Amino acid sequence: MKRLEMVKKNADFQDIIENGKCLKDTYYNIYYKDKGNGLKFGLAVSKKIGNAVVRNKVKRRLRSIIDSNKKLFSNNNYIIMVKKAVLDIPFKEMEEKLTQMIQKGLNK
């Protein structure tokens, strides 16, 4: 995922969370809002998940999943919040759960 494809500003995060639509699952909360200016992602991993090493590992995995499945996303801005349950599943299952959630929720 390139830096141009990332939501960085706190104001943008808050705007998407407060004014966008939400999908909730056991492992993820996905907030999305149509901006029309291209596909952008923001990743949020709480300190409750673990220390910095664990949080960075989860973010690296999410970026990899997003890069390999960009065709599933429509032209919106997304915030993906990770829940603690994601630590209990392997990478392959993590990818399957996220792609299933995207296909069911965003492509209605």
N, C-alpha and C positions, 0 to 999 in steps of 0.2 A: 504494500500500500504506500503510495507516494505521499509526501507532505502536503501536496495540493489537495489531496482527497481526504484530509482530516479536518474535523471540527476542533478548533483549539480554544476559542474564546469562551469564557464562562457565560457571557451574555447569550451566546449562540446555544450553548448547552441548555441553559434555563429556558430559552424561547422554545426550543424543540420539546423539552419535557413538559412545559406548562401548556403549550398551545397545540401540540401534535397529538397524534393517535398513539395508542399503546397496545402492545401484545405482551402477554405474560405467560410464563412457563415455569416449570420446576427449576430450570437452569439459567434462564435469561429473562430480562425485561427489555423489550425493544421499543423505543420511541421513534416515531418517524413523522416528518413533516415535509410537504412539497415546497421546494424553494425554486425549482426551475433553473437553477444555475449549475447543475451537474450533480454527480453522485459524491456525497461526502459522508464520512463516518466519524463517530466519536466513541471511544471505549472508556468505560468506567468500571474500575475494579476497586472495591472498597478495602480498607485496611483490615476489615473483619475476615477477609479471605486468607490473609497470611502476611508474612514479612515481604520485603521488597523483591526478594528472589522469586518467591512464589507468584506474586502479582505480575511481575515482568514476564514470567513463563506463560501465564494465562494470556497476557496481552499478545505475546509473540504468536501463540497458537491461534488466537482470534484473527490476527492480521493475516496469517497464512490461510485460514479458512475463508476469509473474505476475498483474498486475492484469487483463490481457486474457484470461487463461486460468484463472481461479480455479475454474471449474466442473469442470476436470479433476482437481483435487486432492480427496482425501478429507479427513475431519476429523482430521488428524494435525498433528504439529509436524515441520517440515522444516528441514534445513540444506543449503544448496546451495553446494558448493565449486566454484570455477571453475578450470579448468586453462589453461595458457598458450596452448594451441592455439585458444582462443576468439578471440584477437586476429586470427587469420588469416581469419576468416569474416565476412561482412556480417551486419547485424542480422536480416534476414529468415531467413537460414540458421540463425542462432543461435536464433531462436524456433522454427523447425521441428525442430531437433535436440532442444531441451528438451521440446517437446510430444510428440515421438515417444517419447522416453525415458520420460516420465511415463505415456503411454498403454500402452506395452508392459510396463513394470515395476510400476507401482503398481496397475494394473487387471487383475491376473492372476486 
